[in-house]
């Protein structure tokens, strides 16, 4: 198939474009949010090709993957066809609902012209989807090229914009864990994080170091050397970086919130809504590398079985075939 989709979430799109189709990724001169084109920090296969809005007007498109409400109108403008009416469309919802949870209405609620594909069962449950058809396709990842060594007595965090999002990403909790060991925080918008933490009056016993927007392979190599993976998000969808850490064989220390409870089974890490419990787990794993190895080995086993790339792509192939066949 020729599948149109915007580059919105780098990790998820990286997995998606590893399928057997031709993926048309819009690009604009400014490479803005609606024309980002191919990824620069993730390795993408040749099947993902950049197309300009002018080229899309003449392009043969079999299916549109929508990820933001405004893409409906944008796709109609650029294609000259209405997704859901003139060609099949699937709306991928990556996020937990915001606002009046659990009564938040999904922007695609009560539609009969498309299907909403959620990335976790938690998200499908908490969004009010109305009468719109829904399904869930669990994440799948391209396996990292490195495995956990844990040779550094440090904790790794991967998150985007922790200063702006603050309580959402659990940024306010980081000083508690900096009492145990140095923290290395990777992702977009992590510059200025230590200064933002100290500005709140927090005392950082050990340093908190931000590593801003590293290429994926380099980030994986750095994260794999840290003793454990720290996941403190209060209210976000299941982060692919968490799954990547598990696949590398890292033990997980995580808030027992949203879909993390389902993704990290017993024996693969320590989950709790009691922060003291997680702080003590961090102390334990920093001091006991053998225990960290045991938890990480279980995490790797579970992640490879549940979040494998082949399963992810097979699920998407089946769904895309069903939706395109139904529209004929």
C-alpha positions in Angstrom: 0.0 0.0 0.0 0.9 3.7 -0.3 0.3 5.0 3.2 0.2 8.7 4.1 1.3 9.6 7.6 2.9 12.6 9.2 6.1 12.3 11.3 4.8 13.2 14.7 6.2 10.7 17.2 9.7 9.6 16.2 10.0 6.3 18.0 6.5 5.0 17.1 6.9 6.1 13.4 10.3 4.4 13.3 8.7 1.1 14.1 5.7 1.8 11.8 7.8 2.5 8.7 9.7 -0.7 9.0 6.7 -2.5 7.4 6.5 -3.7 3.9 4.6 -0.7 2.5 5.5 2.6 0.9 5.2 5.4 3.5 4.6 8.9 2.3 5.9 11.4 4.8 5.0 15.1 4.2 7.9 17.5 4.0 7.8 21.3 3.8 10.7 23.8 3.3 10.6 24.8 7.0 10.4 21.2 8.2 7.8 22.4 10.7 5.3 20.2 12.7 3.3 19.4 9.6 6.3 18.8 7.2 9.0 17.3 9.3 9.9 14.7 6.7 12.2 11.8 7.5 13.7 11.4 10.9 17.2 12.8 11.5 18.0 11.0 14.8 16.3 7.7 14.0 17.3 5.2 11.3 14.5 4.8 8.8 14.3 2.3 5.9 14.1 3.4 2.3 10.3 2.6 2.2 9.7 5.9 4.0 9.8 8.6 1.3 9.4 12.4 1.7 6.6 14.0 -0.4 5.8 17.7 -0.7 2.2 18.9 -0.5 2.3 19.6 -4.3 3.3 16.0 -4.9 0.6 14.6 -2.7 -2.0 16.2 -5.0 -0.9 13.7 -7.7 0.0 10.8 -5.4 -1.6 7.4 -5.3 -2.7 7.0 -1.7 -4.4 3.9 -0.4 -4.8 4.8 3.3 -4.3 7.8 5.6 -2.9 7.5 9.1 -4.1 10.5 11.1 -2.5 11.4 14.5 -3.8 15.0 15.1 -7.3 16.4 14.6 -6.1 19.1 12.2 -4.6 16.5 9.9 -8.1 15.8 8.6 -8.4 19.2 7.0 -4.8 19.3 6.0 -5.0 15.9 4.2 -8.1 17.1 2.3 -6.3 20.2 1.2 -3.2 18.5 0.1 -4.8 15.3 -1.4 -7.9 16.9 -2.8 -9.7 14.0 -1.2 -11.4 13.6 2.2 -10.0 10.9 4.5 -12.7 8.6 5.8 -15.0 9.5 2.9 -12.9 9.3 -0.3 -10.2 7.0 1.0 -9.9 4.9 4.3 -8.5 6.5 7.4 -7.2 5.3 10.8 -6.7 7.8 13.6 -3.8 6.7 15.9 -4.2 8.1 19.4 -0.9 8.1 21.2 -1.9 9.9 24.4 -3.8 9.7 27.6 -6.8 12.0 27.7 -6.4 15.5 29.1 -8.9 17.7 30.9 -12.1 16.3 32.5 -10.7 12.8 33.0 -12.4 10.3 32.9 -15.1 12.1 30.9 -12.8 13.6 28.2 -14.3 13.3 24.8 -12.0 12.1 22.1 -11.8 14.6 19.1 -12.8 11.8 16.8 -15.7 10.6 19.0 -19.0 9.6 17.3 -17.7 9.3 13.8 -18.6 6.6 11.3 -16.0 7.4 8.7 -12.8 6.2 10.5 -11.4 4.0 13.2 -9.4 5.0 16.3 -6.4 2.9 17.0 -5.2 3.3 20.6 -1.7 2.3 21.6 -2.7 1.0 25.1 -5.8 -0.5 26.6 -5.6 2.1 29.3 -6.0 4.9 26.8 -8.9 3.2 25.1 -10.6 2.8 28.5 -10.1 6.3 29.6 -11.0 8.2 26.5 -14.7 8.7 25.8 -14.7 7.5 22.2 -18.4 7.8 21.7 -19.7 5.6 18.9 -16.5 5.6 16.9 -15.1 2.1 16.3 -11.8 1.5 18.3 -9.1 -1.0 18.5 -5.8 -1.4 20.4 -2.5 -2.2 18.8 0.3 -2.5 21.4 3.6 -0.9 20.8 6.4 -2.7 19.0 10.0 -1.5 18.8 13.1 -1.9 16.6 15.3 -3.7 19.1 18.2 -1.6 20.4 21.6 -2.6 19.2 23.1 -2.7 22.7 22.4 -4.7 25.8 22.4 -3.6 29.4 25.7 -3.6 31.3 24.8 -1.5 34.3 28.4 -0.8 35.0 27.7 2.8 36.1 26.1 3.4 39.5 23.8 5.9 38.0 20.1 6.0 37.1 18.7 6.8 33.6 15.6 8.7 32.7 14.3 9.3 29.2 11.6 12.0 28.8 10.8 15.0 26.7 10.4 18.5 27.9 10.6 17.7 31.6 10.8 21.4 32.6 7.7 22.4 30.8 5.6 19.3 31.7 7.0 19.1 35.2 4.4 17.2 37.3 3.1 15.2 34.3 6.6 13.7 33.8 7.4 13.5 37.5 10.2 16.0 37.2 9.4 17.2 40.8 10.3 13.8 42.1 13.8 13.6 40.6 15.5 15.2 43.7 14.3 12.3 45.8 16.2 9.9 43.6 19.3 12.2 43.3 19.7 11.5 47.0 20.6 7.9 46.0 22.7 8.3 42.8 23.5 10.6 39.9 20.7 10.9 37.4 21.2 11.1 33.6 18.1 12.5 31.8 17.8 12.0 28.1 15.4 13.5 25.6 14.2 16.7 24.0 14.1 19.9 26.0 16.2 18.6 29.0 18.6 21.5 28.8 18.3 23.7 31.9 16.8 20.9 34.0 19.3 21.0 36.9 18.8 24.8 37.2 15.0 24.4 37.1 15.2 21.9 39.9 17.4 24.0 42.2 15.2 27.1 41.4 12.4 25.3 43.3 14.6 25.1 46.4 15.5 21.4 45.9 18.9 20.2 47.1 20.6 17.8 44.6 22.8 15.5 46.7 24.0 13.9 43.4 24.1 15.7 40.0 21.2 15.6 37.6 22.6 15.9 34.1 20.6 16.6 31.0 21.6 15.1 27.6 19.6 16.9 25.0 18.2 15.1 21.9 21.0 12.5 21.3 20.8 10.3 18.2 18.9 7.2 19.2 21.7 4.7 18.9 24.0 6.9 21.0 21.3 7.4 23.6 20.7 3.6 23.8 24.4 3.0 24.3 24.6 5.6 27.2 21.3 4.4 28.9 22.5 0.8 28.8 25.4 1.6 31.0 23.2 3.0 33.8 22.2 0.7 36.7 18.4 1.1 36.3 15.7 2.9 34.3 13.6 5.4 36.2 10.1 6.0 34.9 8.3 8.7 37.0 5.5 9.8 34.6 2.3 10.5 36.4 -0.1 10.8 33.5 1.4 9.9 30.1 0.9 7.1 27.6 3.3 4.1 27.7 6.7 5.5 26.7 8.5 3.6 24.0 11.8 4.4 25.8 10.5 2.3 28.8 10.0 -0.7 26.4 13.4 -0.1 24.8 15.1 -0.1 28.3 13.3 -3.4 29.1 14.4 -4.9 25.8 18.0 -4.0 26.5 17.7 -5.9 29.8 17.4 -2.9 32.2 15.6 -3.2 35.5 12.7 -0.7 35.8 11.7 1.5 38.7 8.4 3.1 37.8 5.3 4.8 39.2 2.4 2.3 39.0 0.3 4.6 36.8 -1.4 4.4 33.5 -0.3 1.5 31.3 3.1 0.9 33.1 1.3 -1.5 35.5 0.4 -3.8 32.6 3.7 -3.4 30.7 6.1 -4.2 33.6 5.2 -7.5 35.2 6.4 -8.7 38.6 10.0 -9.7 38.6 10.9 -7.2 35.9 11.2 -4.1 38.1 9.6 -2.3 41.1 6.3 -0.4 40.6 4.5 1.5 43.2 2.6 4.7 43.8 4.5 5.1 47.1 7.5 7.1 46.2 9.4 5.9 49.3 9.1 2.4 48.0 10.7 3.4 44.6 13.5 5.4 46.3 14.4 2.3 48.4 14.3 0.2 45.2 16.7 2.6 43.6 19.0 2.3 46.6 18.8 -1.5 46.5 19.6 -1.8 42.8 22.4 0.8 42.9 24.0 -1.3 45.7 23.2 -4.8 44.2 24.1 -5.2 40.6 23.3 -8.9 40.7 19.7 -8.1 41.7 19.5 -5.5 38.9 20.7 -8.1 36.4 18.0 -10.6 37.5 15.2 -8.0 37.2 16.6 -6.8 33.8 16.7 -10.4 32.4 13.0 -10.8 33.2 12.2 -7.4 31.7 14.0 -8.4 28.5 12.2 -11.7 28.2 8.8 -10.0 28.6 9.5 -7.1 26.3 10.7 -9.2 23.4 7.7 -11.4 23.7 5.1 -8.7 23.9 6.6 -5.7 22.2 8.4 -7.3 19.3 8.5 -5.5 15.9 7.2 -8.5 13.9 4.0 -8.7 16.0 3.5 -5.0 15.8 3.8 -4.9 12.0 1.6 -8.0 11.6 -1.1 -6.4 13.7 -0.9 -3.2 11.6 -0.9 -5.1 8.3 -4.1 -7.0 9.4 -5.8 -3.7 10.4 -4.9 -1.8 7.3 -6.0 -4.6 5.1 -9.3 -4.8 6.9 -9.9 -1.1 6.6 -9.0 -0.8 2.9 -11.0 -3.9 2.0 -14.1 -2.6 3.9 -14.0 0.7 1.9 -14.0 -0.9 -1.5 
